[in-house]
Amino acid sequence: MTEFFQALAGNALLQNALLAGVIASVACGVMGSYVVARRITYIAGGVAHCVLGGMGAARYLNVVGGWTWLQPLHGAIFAALLAAGIIGWVSQRSKEREDTVISALWAIGMAVGVLFIAKTPGYYEDLMSYLFGNVLLVSGQQLRLIVLLDVVVVGLGLLLYNPFLAVCFDQEFARLRGLNVELYYLLLLGLTALTVVVLVTVVGLVMVIALLTLPVAVAGHFVHRLWHVMLLSCLLSAALTAGGLMVSYGPDLPPGAVTIVLAGGLYLLVLCGRRLIRAF
């Protein structure tokens, strides 16, 4: 642990990684609370896996097409918002089963990403890090984009707290009160998609759902009002991402995977602890 703090003082990459984890935790706590309350975790999972298609396409256009300004995170934002829009439209307008469309987008997004990566000359470790997570590779430019996304997500998530609360818990009542439920649901999906993009930089798209839901699940055992859950899950997410960095630094382990193991361990500990307390 001492070794980590000594390295943190003079290592810009480590400082960026810690800052990215803490920033992402704020969006994770706010939007994760909505995702769990609305029970759309499976939608967030579908969006997360579509992100690889956007990243692969952006990398291909960057290298082969000469679009040097285009970064994988830009492609991730486009793919995530597109997937969220399609899922939202299908769930409200189409007669097609929502779970079928999510499964199709999940598979197609991954397949498109793999194809673009295969046709892009060279090997790009940053794309693999987005798949499995390596927050240590976050650059200053990526960090600024993460901050911008975080401001948008958290700002709108808090500004629209009451409409989102109504959409999450009682859509029929909200519709009777004149609330445009379809519009707010699409906004909720869009902000969830942006949160997924932010979290992909920290733990990778394979494990993003765990970080989006586990801190909220833990917080839900101690507090019950939605904004209390948001606050506590933000703090838990920040502690878990920082703890993942610290624990992984010495033995040189993937910080994203360590973060998820810590989150899963904390959830199981709380779950078992509460059951033991009830038993006695």
MIPA-45653 format. One record per residue (C-alpha): x negated, z negated, y negated; residue in one letter. Coordinates in steps of 0.001 Angstrom, whole numbers, plus 500000, padded with zeros to 6 digits. Example, Ala and Ser with C-alpha at 12.3 -4.5 7.8 and 13.67 -1.06 7.14 Angstrom:
487700492200504500a;486330492860501060s;
***
This chain:
500000500000500000m;497102499167497643t;495564502542498438e;498750504276497300f;498849502532493902f;495169503245493329q;495716506928494064a;498865507008491915l;496927506023488804a;494775509167488822g;496662511720490900n;498998514015488932a;500571515459492102l;501443511995493358l;502876511074489967q;505015514247489972n;506189513446493495a;507234509898492581l;508965511075489415l;510777513868491284a;511997511400493902g;513327508969491317v;514998511711489260i;516594513248492346a;517889509815493343s;520111509651490266v;521899512900491107a;521961511840494756c;523721508564493977g;526284510056491607v;527241513177493549m;526707511619496968g;529415509100496111s;531852511914495332y;530856513811498498v;531464510802500736v;534683509812498950a;536074513368499172r;534766513722502759r;533045517050502131i;529711516230503749t;530092519242506052y;530481521500503002i;527290520092501493a;525573520817504823g;526718524438504753g;525531524850501170v;522169523278502000a;521446525762504764h;522486528739502623c;519768527717500182v;517050529128502462l;518486532625501997g;518184532366498233g;514674530942498446m;513497533672500819g;514993536404498629a;513393534938495498a;509985534767497159r;510330538352498417y;511251539644494946l;508398537624493436n;505740539059495754v;507028542517496703v;509311543304493771g;506919542051491107g;509406539552489607w;506650537057488877t;508942534801486840w;511282534260489796l;510660531059491768q;512204529823495063p;514171527156493192l;515872529866491108h;516980531590494305g;518105528244495691a;520327527599492668i;521944531039492931f;522528530782496697a;523890527230496476a;526366528059493702l;527431531261495475l;528039529404498743a;529967526632496953a;532111529229495164g;532923531075498395i;533805527867500232i;535936526648497338g;537788529978497069w;538421530123500829v;539678526536500966s;542194527182498167q;543170530850498366r;542468532243501806s;544233531682505104k;540892531696506929e;539856528387508470r;537466526556506147e;535210525302508947d;534797528869510274t;533645530135506875v;531243527199506433i;529735527821509872s;529337531533509080a;527664530842505717l;525441528209507346w;524147530698509930a;523987533758507660i;522134531890504916g;519470530683507339m;519177534128508972a;518808535929505622v;516134533451504577g;514171533940507793v;514347537751507420l;513098537700503827f;510280535298504724i;509291537534507657a;509085540616505384k;507126538860502634t;503355539420503004p;501258536304503614g;502230532774504552y;503774530536501941y;503546526837502644e;505907526002499789d;508818527700501585l;508107525686504718m;507972522557502573s;511466523338501267y;512635523571504877l;511219520220505986f;510404518602502645g;507104517914500920n;507616516341497548v;503833516216497061l;503881519958496350l;506211519658493341v;504562521325490355s;505049520512486692g;507280523595486256q;509434522624489219q;509658519075487918l;511021520305484591r;513656522367486412l;514598519329488521i;514982517256485341v;517237519939483820l;519398520115486944l;519579516337487061d;520760516124483455v;523477518745484117v;524650517140487366v;524672513548486166v;526043514421482727g;529023516370484079l;529465513995487020g;529911511049484669l;531762512960481926l;534382514129484431l;534527510825486303y;538292510310486019n;539330513866487037p;536861513813489948f;538139510392490970l;541695511773491099a;540597514842493065v;538699512708495575c;541423510155496292f;544864511607495482d;545131515331494830q;548912515429494920e;549257512707492281f;546640514441490137a;548537517735490429r;551794516038489444l;550064514629486354r;549155518181485306g;545498518121486366l;544015521477487364n;542938520259490803v;541551523642491931e;539269523922488900l;537912520392489227y;537390520835492962y;535325523965492305l;533310522076489674l;532751519266492170l;531480521753494746l;529234523394492145g;527660520102491116l;527241519168494781t;525423522485495293a;523039521738492407l;522416518259493819t;521514519813497159v;518946522004495375v;517411518960493695v;517235517010496966l;515763519952498899v;512554519502496909t;512316515880498084v;513333515839501767v;513925519507502648g;517169521258503456l;517132520137507098v;517439516467506093m;519201516738502727v;522568515544504042i;521052512275505255a;519750511369501790l;523017512476500194l;525143510218502404t;523143507303503857l;522462505407500587p;526152505805499690v;527172504555503142a;524956501483502716v;526261500834499185a;529846501102500433g;529340498016502591h;528617495862499536f;530701497311496685v;533992499191496642h;534643500604493168r;533314504164492978l;531107503648489938w;529624500532491555h;528845502615494640v;527190505219492412m;524994502667490687l;523901500896493859l;523284504120495781s;521128505452492901c;518965502320493126l;518809502533496914l;517887506225496841s;515114505575494320a;513759502695496422a;513901504785499605l;512153507831498122t;509454505659496544a;509125503706499794g;508853506951501760g;505959508054499570l;504179504711499866m;504576504346503624v;503607507959504336s;500539508059502081y;498102506046504223g;498780507629507647p;499305511076506025d;502864511560507272l;505540513873505807p;507119511791503003p;510555513422503372g;510819512526507044a;509612508969506391v;512220508597503625t;515011509619505995i;513750507262508716v;513780504404506191l;517294505359505040a;518551505556508621g;516894502260509511g;518439500548506486l;521890501907507358y;521642500712510976l;520316497329509838l;523234496830507434v;525745498046510003l;524450495758512760c;524012492847510373g;527600492995509168r;528905493173512726r;526818490151513723l;528130488226510729i;531721489075511688r;531057488062515288a;529974484582514244f;
***
